Amino acid sequence: MNLIQYIFVVIIIFILGVIGIILNYKNILIMLMSIELMLLSINFNFIVYSVYLDDILGQIFSLLILTVAAAEAAIGLAILIVYYRIIGVILTDNINMLKG
């Protein structure tokens, strides 16, 4: 595969993440998965350009983004569990009940 095909795959994955956020704006779990999909496409883009330009900085930056994404997922899921224990359903309609 050449560079254009890789970039096309990156664009498709990113668009799937954006569509997941737009179409499922009521379900927090789907929104978190869509954000992770968008971060994955950005990481894939950094790795593709890093290999294409023969530079290691893109791969290092991709590892840093993966670390931040893992922390974001852990914190997001912890908040989601607390939200489910309080409300009993995972929807964004009653999100203002968490104000405290």
Secondary structure by P-SEA (a helix, b strand, c coil): ccaaaaaaaaaaaaaaaaaaaaaccccaaaaaaaaaaaaaaaaaaaaaaaaaaccaaaaaaaaaaaaaaaaaaaaaaaaaaaaaaacccccccccccccc
